[in-house]
């Protein structure tokens, strides 16, 4: 046990130093240089040029979005403006343009039949009792089956706003929706660099804004977007979305290299349909919502008009990052690059030690143990000389390097 502990102590207090062995082999040398070239190419091409690893990056972008919709549409022989078909009216980054409307007028608080779904047909009160706690009706199910005198079947009774909404009505959509225009005003700030930018040039005049329409090639910085063009960019059209509605994303991407002129820090627009996974679903397809307008009769009784709106919802999403040269990330990545070049040596050592002829000779030259007793014995024999080399080993001109050639050992 004592000898084991002593062996552990002596092994711990040892020192390893690098011993250079020069292997004159074409195959190993070519592999080594190819690996080094690949590593250098990766760091120069991908890390430094493409990823700009020499920069400090800011991803916490601060953004503000304001929108305005303009255009006139026709619906039920009425001319509709933005106050009629845009929700909400505050001009936020998320807004809806109505494409179809179902209106239920003169609803009062009372009891009536729930005839919006066939499942609420009944023959007895027992057929309705099972729906008492349902949230799928247009009111609270009372458990009573209402019938006319001549019918064997009736409808379950509800308590709430009556008459109930009938959303199975087929109605025409708002026409001209493709010609509506959306004005987007976006300002961003990168707090780390204290850089603020807007999504259209400050030199743009009001006449230019009024006359331009966004086009990715001719007018990439125009802040006015035609709805029909946005739908075309996403592969959609107004006729497909008018029936059930849909969700469209307008993405504003800022990628700014602050080592260049600030004028090159400009937005890039892209468009996508956000509800694409549900476009072909029979359940929860499209986009709709409800709102009501309330009134009172002369005697103070409250009633309302219920609106179910099918709409195209637009989400304006702002993303981006900015980068600028900094010495710290540059030094870190340079050290990583120089360190990684040494992987070529590791790979060549693996090949030499395991797969090449003469592996044992290479191991004998690469790994050597020197004890204090050997040093003392060598110094006693020739105190004024360095360690002697075996006759078949050539000392290179580099300090501490030993050269092996193919003619001496078949590697």
WOHURA-V644295 format. One record per helix or strand of 2 or more residues. SS is the DSSP state (helix for helix, strand for strand). FROM is the first residue (numbers start at 1). LEN is the number of residues. Records with the same first field share a line. If there is no record, write none. Layout:
SS: FROM-LEN + FROM-LEN
This chain:
helix: 2-11 + 26-25 + 82-4 + 118-3 + 125-5 + 177-3 + 206-6 + 227-7 + 238-5 + 262-3 + 276-3 + 327-15 + 343-12 + 359-8 + 372-10
strand: 20-5 + 55-4 + 61-10 + 73-3 + 78-3 + 86-2 + 94-20 + 121-2 + 140-7 + 154-9 + 181-10 + 195-4 + 224-3 + 246-12 + 267-7 + 288-9 + 302-24 + 394-2 + 401-5
